[in-house]
Amino acid sequence: MSHRRTLARRRSAWTGAARAEAFLPRPPLVANLAARYDDPLSVGIGSVLALWVVAALAITGGRGLLRVIPARLISLLAAAAMAVMAAFSVAAAIAG
């Protein structure tokens, strides 16, 4: 793989991650905690550390899972789980 293609792929991954992060509920929740406890530095440090720990666990667990289960099956299971959650969300929205 060429160096340019590798850089383009990494840039695309970071851009996608930044877009996904922008729509997560985490930033308003962190701001709410900072306002509630009147200590934004501690809340910010705790938030960043929690994010790093969860990311490390996801990477480690994902690598271990790939040794046991094929990636295609993991993708299918994740898609099924998301479809079930979407169905519950639609049902809850309709029920009011």
C-alpha positions in Angstrom: 0.0 0.0 0.0 1.4 3.4 -0.9 2.2 6.1 1.6 -0.4 8.4 0.2 -3.2 5.9 0.4 -2.3 5.1 4.0 -2.4 8.8 4.9 -5.7 9.2 3.1 -7.2 6.2 4.9 -6.0 7.5 8.3 -7.4 11.0 7.5 -10.7 9.5 6.5 -10.9 7.5 9.7 -10.1 10.5 11.9 -12.7 12.6 10.0 -15.3 10.0 10.5 -14.5 9.6 14.2 -14.7 13.4 14.7 -18.1 13.6 12.9 -19.4 10.7 15.1 -18.1 12.4 18.2 -19.9 15.6 17.4 -23.3 13.9 17.6 -22.7 12.0 20.8 -24.5 13.2 24.0 -21.2 13.3 25.9 -20.3 17.0 25.5 -23.6 18.3 26.9 -23.4 15.8 29.7 -19.9 16.9 30.6 -20.9 20.5 30.6 -23.9 19.6 32.9 -21.6 17.8 35.3 -19.1 20.7 35.3 -21.9 23.2 36.1 -23.4 20.9 38.8 -20.1 20.3 40.7 -18.6 23.7 40.0 -15.2 22.0 39.1 -14.8 21.9 35.3 -11.2 20.9 35.4 -11.8 17.7 37.5 -14.9 16.9 35.4 -12.9 17.4 32.1 -10.0 15.3 33.3 -12.3 12.5 34.5 -14.2 12.6 31.2 -11.0 12.3 29.1 -9.7 9.5 31.3 -13.0 7.6 31.0 -13.0 8.0 27.3 -9.4 6.7 27.0 -10.2 3.7 29.3 -13.3 2.8 27.3 -11.4 3.1 24.0 -8.6 0.9 25.3 -11.0 -1.7 26.4 -12.8 -1.6 23.1 -9.6 -2.0 21.2 -8.3 -4.8 23.4 -11.7 -6.6 23.4 -12.1 -6.2 19.7 -8.7 -7.7 18.9 -9.4 -10.6 21.2 -12.8 -11.1 19.7 -11.4 -11.2 16.2 -9.2 -14.1 17.1 -12.2 -16.2 18.0 -15.0 -14.9 15.7 -14.8 -13.8 12.1 -15.1 -10.1 11.3 -18.1 -10.7 9.0 -20.1 -12.4 11.8 -19.3 -9.6 14.2 -20.5 -7.1 11.7 -23.7 -9.1 11.1 -24.3 -9.4 14.9 -23.7 -5.6 15.4 -26.1 -4.8 12.6 -28.8 -7.1 14.1 -28.3 -5.5 17.5 -28.7 -2.0 16.0 -31.8 -3.0 14.0 -33.4 -4.3 17.2 -32.5 -1.1 19.1 -33.9 1.0 16.2 -37.1 -1.1 16.3 -37.5 -0.4 20.1 -36.9 3.3 19.5 -39.5 3.5 16.8 -42.0 1.5 18.9 -41.3 3.8 21.9 -41.8 6.9 19.7 -45.1 5.6 18.3 -46.4 4.6 21.8 -45.5 8.1 23.0 
